[in-house]
């Protein structure tokens, strides 16, 4: 891991631009949403770039029509507006129709979790995992860094099914820069092995969890850490094999807990395997975040910052 920070969307768009050089079946659609790296794509591939305006529902309609004609389509918008304003279109045009047709529409939602921290709850996106997870036939990709985002471009072209890509809006350092063998199909990566407790997290929270794990390791406390970057589908048997060596799992997410998000994914696995592993959940309670401040400030208020994670781990260890 190095300290160079990049945004997932810019790296992803740059890789799409490269693929469009040799593949004239790729279209890029935007709901009047820009990016520093999008200008070149819009200029050089003006015949395959469409700005539908601030109209996320129509974004899905146009993307579906192109996909039904055999094109690979990327539909780009702010995450909460893409997933919630256009939910019916995602359900009917993508989830339902992909049962009988190959529809390669890739929904790029920028602003996962509290990415747009100071913009308030209208721009926070803490429901998306839960609501998109309920829809059959849709892949959910939740990367923790821009390296994973870049690697996903080739996967998104080769796998011709609807996908939701939940990108953080802020520049982040890489986690996977020195890791050459990442199996996207498996859906997760074990960043650290521990003894009795394993953290399972996704997206931005992987960075916070990794910092907590590294701090505890300096004191001789070894905590496991698994990054779930494919929330649907993923290899549940392989994941349980990794989880089965622990007594406690702590699921951490920028989402409502107990509402069908990452914690529910882990809970279902443990239940289906009739496991005695205890599951603890860290996330937001049944309330929207109306406080104003930076992401770190909002995390601290909700005991989701690095110190909050370390305290939860230490409290759990005291139970032994």
Phi, psi and omega in degrees: 000130175245180187265357180294128182254136176220157175272145179300317186295320181294317179295318180297314181295321177299319180290322176298317178306315180297317180292328180292340177302320185250357183230104183273014177261005182263129175244146175236123181244144180227143174266060179057042184235128186256188178187146178305330182267356183277336184301317181294318179298315181297323181285312186281337179235051183298336179281348180234020174240130180228126172260110183275356183087184180283078188207072186298326179296317177291330175305314179293320180298312181294318179299318180296316179301317178294319180296323179293340176270006175098006181273153170268125190236136173245123182246120197241124182198175175288132192307308182295327180285324179295313187278330186258319178292326184251025186298318180297320179292322176297318180295307187282317186279327185253303183295309181292309187291332181288353174294331185240351183227152170281115181232102181263078175251126181247109181275113180262104179258115181260128179117032180298149177062229179257032179309313178268064190304306186283355180280349175088180189296336178294332181255354173288153182226083184245009178250348194298319180300315183298312187284324179286329179298332181288345184270124177296156170072012180243123176283141177241118181249123184230079186285155178262344179210175183285340177295314177297320180300316180295318180297334186284344182301309181298320177300318184293330179283320184285328182262106190270072176214161179296144180219147173244120181253112182261103185259142171288148182272343187265151173296134182227151173289160179276154174250328190254013184302326182259010181253109188275332185252092176243117180269100181297326182298327181294324172097352182206167177218135179273105183278334180207143175258139180231192182259294187246338183237138176232132173269133174239123185212180183207156176063217184302325186294345176298322180296315180294316180296320180295321177296319178295317180298317181294321178296316180293326180297328178296336178262009178083014178258114184262115181244136177284156178213125178238129177263114176268103180258342170245108182273347177191120353274171174203168182276093185292327179294317180293321178296316179297326177301321178289321184285333190295345181274000183252158175267328182230139171243133174244113178271128184235127181205151172276072185199168174291135178276150179069025184235021177097012180271214183301320181298324178291325177299312181292319179300319179297319180296312181297322179293314182296330179270002181052046184272151176263007179295134180276140180244126173248151186236133175236126181178207180263141176286189187281053180210145174285158182268100181264350179295149180253134179159181180291167177302316181298320178296316180293323176296318181297319179298333182252017177058034180247006179280180182303316181295322179295321178294315180298318178298318179298319179295314181295320177298323179292318181295332179293343182284343182284000000 
